[in-house]
């Protein structure tokens, strides 16, 4: 199993739009791919960070594929090109990291 995590910094004013984009565009595009397992979008705690008034919000998008080849096929797909263009259009910056899942709970 391959887990891929992308950290996006998004203007606070576009934060809701970014979340909706993942639910309506990016998530469904991922879900159509061979080897796709799951995706989730993580937002920072609003009541625990002390970040009220911040100009940006740090979102984490995680998704899993059965194999690295499945992820590479996704990255080369037209679905990815469309979804990625929208995602980076809303983000100020991003950073991606891939992982081999070495252990997990049932």
Backbone bond lengths (Angstrom), bond angles and torsions (degrees), N, CA, C in turn:
res aa  C-N    CA-C-N  psi(-1)  N-CA   C-N-CA  omega(-1)  CA-C   N-CA-C  phi
1 X - - - 1.448 - - 1.528 108.09 -
2 X 1.328 115.65 138.74 1.461 123.23 179.19 1.528 108.14 -113.58
3 X 1.317 116.85 128.16 1.463 121.45 173.29 1.519 107.48 -110.01
4 X 1.309 115.38 132.14 1.458 121.03 177.95 1.514 107.35 -120.76
5 X 1.324 117.27 131.97 1.466 122.10 -179.05 1.519 108.47 -124.45
6 X 1.335 115.13 129.21 1.458 120.98 176.74 1.521 107.79 -120.42
7 X 1.322 116.13 122.16 1.463 122.32 175.57 1.521 107.94 -93.96
8 X 1.325 116.25 122.04 1.459 122.57 179.03 1.521 109.35 -112.69
9 X 1.319 117.00 133.45 1.465 122.02 168.50 1.526 106.33 -100.12
10 X 1.320 115.64 123.50 1.459 122.20 -173.92 1.526 108.59 -126.10
11 X 1.338 116.94 137.53 1.459 119.87 173.61 1.523 109.02 -53.05
12 X 1.322 117.62 135.58 1.459 121.41 -179.00 1.528 111.12 -54.19
13 X 1.318 117.69 -36.22 1.462 121.43 -179.49 1.529 112.26 -66.62
14 X 1.341 118.01 -20.99 1.472 122.21 -179.53 1.523 112.23 -104.42
15 X 1.326 117.13 5.01 1.452 121.03 -173.80 1.531 112.61 -60.66
16 X 1.310 117.87 -46.63 1.460 121.23 178.22 1.514 112.05 -62.95
17 X 1.313 116.50 -39.28 1.463 121.89 178.05 1.528 110.13 -65.02
18 X 1.330 117.20 -38.31 1.462 120.92 178.36 1.528 110.30 -64.63
19 X 1.317 116.93 -46.57 1.462 120.60 179.20 1.532 110.47 -59.31
20 X 1.310 117.51 -44.94 1.466 121.35 179.71 1.525 111.12 -63.57
21 X 1.329 117.15 -38.47 1.458 121.32 178.66 1.529 110.85 -61.68
22 X 1.328 117.00 -42.45 1.461 119.25 179.21 1.522 110.21 -63.78
23 X 1.317 117.31 -42.75 1.462 121.06 -179.32 1.526 112.53 -68.54
24 X 1.330 117.71 -36.38 1.471 121.64 -173.60 1.524 114.55 -96.23
25 X 1.331 117.96 -26.65 1.465 121.44 -172.94 1.533 111.24 -119.10
26 X 1.319 116.74 -62.77 1.464 120.77 -171.45 1.524 111.94 -66.93
27 X 1.325 117.06 -48.98 1.466 120.74 -179.74 1.522 112.77 -58.63
28 X 1.346 118.12 -51.14 1.468 118.64 177.83 1.535 113.26 -60.92
29 X 1.329 117.97 -36.59 1.469 120.56 178.07 1.528 110.32 -63.71
30 X 1.330 117.13 -42.85 1.463 120.89 175.93 1.524 110.99 -60.21
31 X 1.319 115.73 -45.74 1.465 121.85 -172.70 1.523 113.35 -62.31
32 X 1.312 117.73 -21.91 1.468 121.61 -179.47 1.525 113.37 -81.83
33 X 1.313 118.10 -7.24 1.469 121.26 -170.81 1.526 112.90 -86.21
34 X 1.322 115.54 147.22 1.465 121.77 174.34 1.525 108.86 -61.94
35 X 1.315 116.83 135.21 1.454 121.95 177.58 1.514 114.93 81.92
36 X 1.339 117.57 -1.83 1.462 120.47 179.72 1.525 109.91 -63.62
37 X 1.335 117.47 137.88 1.463 122.20 178.89 1.529 111.99 -114.44
38 X 1.335 117.86 -50.47 1.468 119.96 -177.08 1.522 110.61 -167.37
39 X 1.326 115.66 162.63 1.460 121.46 170.12 1.513 108.22 -142.54
40 X 1.324 115.63 156.31 1.463 121.12 172.87 1.517 108.70 -154.41
41 X 1.324 114.11 148.95 1.461 122.10 179.00 1.514 107.79 -113.13
42 X 1.314 116.25 126.06 1.465 122.28 -178.26 1.519 109.60 -110.23
43 X 1.325 115.16 132.01 1.466 121.96 176.62 1.525 108.53 -116.49
44 X 1.313 117.82 149.02 1.466 119.35 177.97 1.531 110.25 -67.83
45 X 1.321 115.73 150.50 1.456 120.31 174.49 1.523 109.58 -55.77
46 X 1.303 116.74 128.37 1.463 119.52 178.66 1.519 111.36 -79.75
47 X 1.329 117.13 -30.54 1.462 119.98 -175.64 1.522 113.64 -97.43
48 X 1.336 117.80 1.70 1.464 119.22 -175.85 1.518 114.09 -123.37
49 X 1.306 118.43 -9.52 1.461 119.13 -173.30 1.509 113.57 -87.37
50 X 1.322 117.60 -22.58 1.452 119.64 -173.84 1.515 111.98 70.03
51 X 1.341 116.13 20.74 1.457 121.51 -175.23 1.529 113.41 -99.14
52 X 1.320 117.88 16.29 1.455 118.85 178.73 1.524 109.41 -54.41
53 X 1.301 115.96 138.54 1.453 120.33 179.90 1.518 114.36 84.22
54 X 1.327 117.82 1.57 1.463 120.39 177.92 1.524 109.79 -65.15
55 X 1.295 116.04 149.78 1.461 121.45 179.70 1.523 112.36 -80.73
56 X 1.340 117.67 -25.11 1.460 120.88 -179.66 1.525 110.72 -127.75
57 X 1.329 114.43 159.30 1.458 121.93 176.14 1.527 107.22 -122.46
58 X 1.317 116.24 134.48 1.461 121.35 179.25 1.517 111.16 -95.16
59 X 1.319 116.78 106.56 1.463 123.35 176.99 1.518 109.19 -97.09
60 X 1.329 117.31 146.83 1.461 123.14 174.63 1.527 107.84 -120.95
61 X 1.321 117.24 120.69 1.455 121.91 175.56 1.518 107.51 -106.41
62 X 1.332 116.14 122.23 1.461 121.77 177.94 1.518 108.95 -117.58
63 X 1.337 115.56 140.53 1.454 119.38 173.13 1.513 109.55 -147.79
64 X 1.328 114.98 156.80 1.456 121.03 -177.31 1.522 110.81 -126.32
65 X 1.329 113.54 143.44 1.459 122.49 173.47 1.524 107.93 -127.57
66 X 1.308 115.55 155.97 1.465 120.58 -179.85 1.523 111.38 -62.59
67 X 1.337 117.17 -40.91 1.471 120.70 -177.73 1.526 110.25 -138.01
68 X 1.306 115.86 163.48 1.459 121.12 175.41 1.525 110.11 -65.04
69 X 1.321 118.09 -34.83 1.465 120.03 177.52 1.529 110.92 -62.83
70 X 1.335 117.46 -39.39 1.465 120.43 176.26 1.533 110.52 -61.09
71 X 1.337 116.59 -41.18 1.461 119.95 178.70 1.524 110.69 -66.24
72 X 1.320 116.93 -41.77 1.460 120.31 178.20 1.532 111.23 -63.62
73 X 1.324 116.91 -38.72 1.469 120.22 176.26 1.522 110.56 -62.72
74 X 1.335 116.93 -40.77 1.467 121.38 175.50 1.525 109.68 -60.04
75 X 1.322 116.99 -46.42 1.465 121.04 -177.30 1.527 111.96 -62.92
76 X 1.326 117.47 -26.18 1.465 121.64 -179.83 1.534 112.59 -94.13
77 X 1.326 118.06 0.89 1.467 121.52 -174.05 1.527 112.54 -84.72
78 X 1.320 115.17 158.45 1.470 121.39 174.48 1.521 110.33 -64.86
79 X 1.346 117.81 -36.19 1.474 120.92 176.54 1.524 110.43 -57.50
80 X 1.344 116.39 -44.77 1.457 120.13 179.47 1.528 110.94 -63.45
81 X 1.316 117.08 -45.33 1.470 120.60 -178.61 1.516 111.00 -56.62
82 X 1.328 116.75 -44.47 1.473 120.91 179.29 1.518 111.51 -65.83
83 X 1.339 116.58 -51.02 1.466 120.72 -177.25 1.525 111.33 -64.09
84 X 1.326 117.23 -41.72 1.461 121.41 -178.31 1.524 111.06 -64.00
85 X 1.321 116.84 -41.04 1.469 120.18 179.55 1.526 110.80 -59.66
86 X 1.316 117.26 -41.02 1.466 120.51 179.39 1.532 109.92 -69.07
87 X 1.328 116.75 -43.87 1.474 120.84 -178.06 1.525 111.33 -61.12
88 X 1.322 117.84 -51.37 1.465 119.30 -177.77 1.524 111.43 -71.16
89 X 1.331 116.92 -22.61 1.459 119.90 174.81 1.525 112.56 -67.53
90 X 1.324 116.78 -25.67 1.471 121.45 179.10 1.528 112.43 -94.17
91 X 1.319 117.89 -17.41 1.463 121.48 -174.07 1.523 111.86 -95.95
92 X 1.337 115.08 148.35 1.461 120.66 172.67 1.520 109.86 -80.96
93 X 1.345 116.01 -34.44 1.459 121.53 178.74 1.525 108.43 -160.01
94 X 1.333 114.49 167.48 1.461 119.81 177.47 1.519 108.98 -154.55
95 X 1.329 114.89 159.74 1.460 122.15 176.61 1.522 106.96 -147.87
96 X 1.317 117.67 131.90 1.457 122.11 -176.31 1.521 111.56 -117.27
97 X 1.342 115.04 146.04 1.467 122.23 176.95 1.515 108.77 -142.37
98 X 1.315 116.33 138.11 1.458 121.55 176.94 1.511 110.47 -111.35
99 X 1.338 115.31 150.79 1.467 121.72 -177.10 1.515 109.61 -139.97
100 X 1.327 116.35 143.57 1.456 121.71 163.59 1.521 105.42 -85.09
101 X 1.325 117.18 129.64 1.467 120.48 178.80 1.517 107.03 -77.86
102 X 1.319 115.88 114.24 1.463 122.16 -175.10 1.517 112.22 -96.64
103 X 1.312 117.93 -12.98 1.457 122.43 179.14 1.515 110.04 -173.57
104 X 1.322 116.50 151.52 1.466 120.91 179.92 1.516 109.79 -160.20
105 X 1.317 116.73 160.04 1.458 120.50 175.37 1.520 109.74 -81.39
106 X 1.310 116.44 159.90 1.475 120.63 -179.20 1.513 111.14 -74.21
